[in-house]
């Protein structure tokens, strides 16, 4: 299920790890993510496991992984065009 981290995924992971939760949530609030994507990213950033998220949304952990990766790609693109 887990593949190589893309530069965008690595970048957003680093951003999550170096920002306060409030700062990251504010960044997400102004991002082009859907409300579902924002919630998923915040829950994951808060430490939720793929399995927990999959159970919550009634989908597979692989689907959660794909959704998170897509959201991270969108966030990286948004961040890079914003700065």
N, C-alpha and C positions, 0 to 999 in steps of 0.2 A: 504494500500500500504506500509506503513512504519512499519517495524518490529523492533525487538530488535537489537541494534547495536552489531555487532560482535567485538571481541577484535581488529581485524585488521582494521575495519572501524573506531573504536574509536581512534586507534593509528594514522592513517593517518589524521583524522580530527584534532587531537592534533598537528601533524606535520605541517599541513596547518596553523593553528592558531598561531603557535609560530615561523614560518619562514617568511622571507621576500618573496615577490612574485618572485623576481629574483633568490633567493636561491632555492625556491621550483621548479621554472621552470627549473633550471639547474639540479636539482635532477631528474625531469621528463625526461629531454633530454637523460639521460643515463639509463633510466629504460627500462624494456622489454615491455612497453605499445605500442600499435599501435598508429599511428598519430591521429586517431579518438579518442582513449581513452585519449591520452594526452590533446587534445583540449577540450574534454568534462570535464575532471578533472579541467583544468585551468579555463574554463568558470564558472564552478560551484564554484570553490574557489574564483573567482572574484565576486560572488554574484548572478549569473544567477539562475533563478528559474527553477524547473523541467518543468513547462508549457512552459517557454520561450525556453528551450532546445528542448523540444518535437516539438514545432512549427518549430524551425530551422532545425531539422533533419527529420521532417515529420513522427514521430513515437509517441507513447503514452507516457505520463509522467511515467507510470509504467515501460515501457521499458528503459527510461532514468535512473530511479532509479536502475533497475537491472544492467544496464551497468556500472553505477558509482560504485555500490557495488562490482561488479566483478573487476573493475579496482583498487579499493582500496585494495581488497584482494591480487591482483597481486603485488601492490606496497609494501604492508606490507611484503610479502614473500621475495621480492627483497631486501628490506631494511634489513631484519633480516639476510639474507644470505650474504649480503655485509659487515655487521659489525662484 
